[in-house]
Amino acid sequence: MDTYDVSSLDYYLKLLNKQKKNLKAAKAHQGERPEDRMSQQDLVNGFEMHLAVQQIHEWTTAPTERMMQSSFLPPPYLPSIAPLEELKQTFIKDLRLETHHRGAYLLLRSITRSNRMTAIMAIMEDEREDALMLQLYQQDDKKDRPATSILKQNDIVIVKEPYFKVMADGQYGLRVDHVSDLVRVEPCDKRVPGQWAPRISDLDKTMDDWDVEGNEAIKAEQYWLAVQNYTTALEFPVSIQERMALRLNRALAYLKNECFDAALADTECLTSPLDAPGKALERAGQALYELGRFSECQDILTLLYEKYPNNISATMELKRVRCRLGEQESGTYDFKTIIDEMSKVPPLHLDHATFVGPVAVKASIGRGRGLFTTKAVKAGDLILCEKAFAHCYADPAGDHTVAAECSAISLLVNIHTNRMTIGTQSDLITKVVQKLWRNPSLLPDFMELHHGAYKPVDVTEVDGKPIIDTFLVERIVSLNCFGCPTSSLKLLNTVVTEDEKFFHSCGVWIKASYINHSCLSNVRRSFIGDLQLIHATCDIPADTELTFWYRVPDGGNHEEMQEELKNWGFECDCAICLDAKKTPKKVLKRRDTLRGDLDTALNASELDVAKVERLIAAIGSTYKFPSSQVPQLTLWTPYLRLIRTYATENQPVKVVALALKGLECLGFVIKGAHPSDSSGIPFEVVQWGVMMDYVIEAWIHLRAAYMTLAPHLCQRAEECARLAYKMCIGEDVTFEESLGRKAREEVNPLET
Ligand SMILES: C[S@@+](CC[C@H](N)C(=O)[O-])C[C@H]1O[C@@H](n2cnc3c(N)ncnc32)[C@H](O)[C@@H]1O
């Protein structure tokens, strides 16, 4: 939704076809055991040489000049679900090309440093001293952790059911797409051959040595290493007290590594909170907070506070979690403070809770599941304010200088679905994989999301570790992710360039993902950082399905709209689309011709307003149903153009007439809005129309025109502008500063 899909652009199609050709050529060798594998030494030399060249390139090229990275997703394959003890060891020389070696595993040792391209890469050997390149995908983000720490020289790993393939450079290598297919092996593991045995110095270390090394790793902010060190210390025979101290130390390292499930488990607070020491309660509270389990977090922190009433951090944390609970329960947010936070650079992942209004997920006929109201809501009501499950801010400069939290923009090519997008989706997939890998308690909610025809494995855990299927994550991201601006407000205040029309930031919001598409939508989404807000754009009765746009409709070509929805695998059957489908081709053709004439008239150096109005009326007459039933979206932009023209010319009578007609074409039904109306009917929006962009502007122009013609209607027009603002921007605390004050002070506020 709102992502930059380049699948139909020529340049990218050529790239896709080239990749497909390479894949086909590689497939021709499927099942072969290559005779021309490089020697270990040649592989190492080549790898080191490449590293050196890459380093020089990085030193000598400005970040902005570097090429946009591409990520190619291979045809999907399932993760290994076999317990390790059921797999048989195999060796490099027995590997067959383009084959997933089901039932087998490889034991490998890294013999080089590792490098990060789109994957973490290193040269690995097996115990027979054969070597090959290993490519690990979906590993930690480089901002969190250097590549060299993910796979260090001499690290020993097992690759379950390895996938041996021809790589982009024609060499042979292993590709690991599923993080759960890689198992790290301790040097003292009985499977490790004698020649790779641990160093004597490591064997001599005591539990205390490992504990001290863990503490040092924490100080050096090498939290992944601290976890390893404390884990090794815990393998020694230890007293209950020592065990608890080590686990609490490890809980801290886990927290820093964003492994909140494991941190929580190490505190043992969920099983015996009453006996837990302060440090355990503090760390458990932190883990629960990060997992969004605010109510449990409050319970733990209350216990901590009761035990240590003078503990300042406990008091502060308790206050913080109570704020989250307030947001979660009431949907009341301090938007002024949030907007202030947003103005900080770098953009933040906001510290706020999710509010779910009166909605429930239910079956939607012909659409799978959908989100339905559980009670009636009014136009402008907040339905959802959802914190992203995962979110990637685009780094416009491409150099990570803007913010540590930013992601580089890259091209994501899915060879299997032929879909190509530009943005941060590639990073988003990695982010989701890592979040789930580190916190398996989050798996069920995410994996429940729509994944089309993809058939995942039905095993969730093996050997005590979660199974994470990268291709399932990719499918879910592809069908459920939202492209988004940094904030909808920022979009209102800037002139959007052609390139910026496509949002490069993106995220996954689980609840919002249940909302199906309709061009005739009844809710609209907006963004404030990584919060997605959904507001009702009209009065919605109870038990009604909520819908918004996946692609913004413009009432133009019906087939083109359906083509844009193709990725999601459905045809829209809203009243607008059904009407277009049923309208005779001859009428559609006439409408198209008139629309072409109208565009020419609108683009003329001097606007012939009479002609434009005539053409609008002629297009209007090609519709069978009134716009209150089937909105005539194609007329919105021309009306807007006329409203602006008449506002500039200070013709309030015309502004009112055209603004009301414009709103009418979107499906609005408004009573008592004509200044000349002497019937005494009070102003009322009987029906809200489709909430297209610039509806706020139309209301503001109306307000300005009423100032001269019907001052008593000004306030009503301003209220409508404010409500439309809330629907489109997400809040109305900035309305006054953005538009309201200007609207009152100037006759024509939007022209300045
Ligand atoms: C983001 S999910 C929406 C929730 C989904 N219906 C579910 O069951 O989880 C997108 C998918 O919903 C379905 N969908 C959305 N809008 C639809 C519509 N108007 N008609 C039919 N299917 C629709 C399509 O299968 C689409 O790929």
The ligand as an SDF file (V2000), in Angstrom:
LIG
                    3D

 27 29  0  0  0  0  0  0  0  0999 V2000
   -3.7260   -6.4990    3.7920 C   0  0  0  0  0  0  0  0  0  0  0  0
   -4.6460   -7.9420    3.5150 S   0  0  0  0  0  0  0  0  0  0  0  0
   -6.2180   -7.5230    4.1420 C   0  0  0  0  0  0  0  0  0  0  0  0
   -6.7320   -8.5520    5.1150 C   0  0  0  0  0  0  0  0  0  0  0  0
   -7.0730   -9.8710    4.4760 C   0  0  0  0  0  0  0  0  0  0  0  0
   -8.3800   -9.8250    3.8510 N   0  0  0  0  0  0  0  0  0  0  0  0
   -7.0200  -11.0150    5.4770 C   0  0  0  0  0  0  0  0  0  0  0  0
   -7.8390  -11.9040    5.3880 O   0  0  0  0  0  0  0  0  0  0  0  0
   -6.1050  -11.0020    6.3130 O   0  0  0  0  0  0  0  0  0  0  0  0
   -4.8080   -7.8200    1.7800 C   0  0  0  0  0  0  0  0  0  0  0  0
   -5.5580   -8.9530    1.1430 C   0  0  0  0  0  0  0  0  0  0  0  0
   -6.9470   -8.8880    1.4310 O   0  0  0  0  0  0  0  0  0  0  0  0
   -7.7190   -9.2360    0.3020 C   0  0  0  0  0  0  0  0  0  0  0  0
   -8.5110   -8.0520   -0.1150 N   0  0  0  0  0  0  0  0  0  0  0  0
   -8.3230   -6.7770    0.2460 C   0  0  0  0  0  0  0  0  0  0  0  0
   -9.2660   -5.9860   -0.2830 N   0  0  0  0  0  0  0  0  0  0  0  0
  -10.0600   -6.7720   -1.0100 C   0  0  0  0  0  0  0  0  0  0  0  0
  -11.2230   -6.5380   -1.8210 C   0  0  0  0  0  0  0  0  0  0  0  0
  -11.7380   -5.3250   -1.9810 N   0  0  0  0  0  0  0  0  0  0  0  0
  -11.7740   -7.5990   -2.4330 N   0  0  0  0  0  0  0  0  0  0  0  0
  -11.2730   -8.8510   -2.2990 C   0  0  0  0  0  0  0  0  0  0  0  0
  -10.1760   -9.1250   -1.5450 N   0  0  0  0  0  0  0  0  0  0  0  0
   -9.5900   -8.1010   -0.9100 C   0  0  0  0  0  0  0  0  0  0  0  0
   -6.7450   -9.6470   -0.7820 C   0  0  0  0  0  0  0  0  0  0  0  0
   -6.5580  -11.0330   -0.7040 O   0  0  0  0  0  0  0  0  0  0  0  0
   -5.4810   -8.9300   -0.3670 C   0  0  0  0  0  0  0  0  0  0  0  0
   -4.3030   -9.5420   -0.8330 O   0  0  0  0  0  0  0  0  0  0  0  0
  1  2  1  0
  2  3  1  0
  2 10  1  0
  3  4  1  0
  4  5  1  0
  5  6  1  0
  5  7  1  0
  7  8  2  0
  7  9  1  0
 10 11  1  0
 11 12  1  0
 11 26  1  0
 12 13  1  0
 13 14  1  0
 13 24  1  0
 14 15  1  0
 14 23  1  0
 15 16  2  0
 16 17  1  0
 17 18  1  0
 17 23  2  0
 18 19  1  0
 18 20  2  0
 20 21  1  0
 21 22  2  0
 22 23  1  0
 24 25  1  0
 24 26  1  0
 26 27  1  0
M  CHG  2   2   1   9  -1
M  END
$$$$
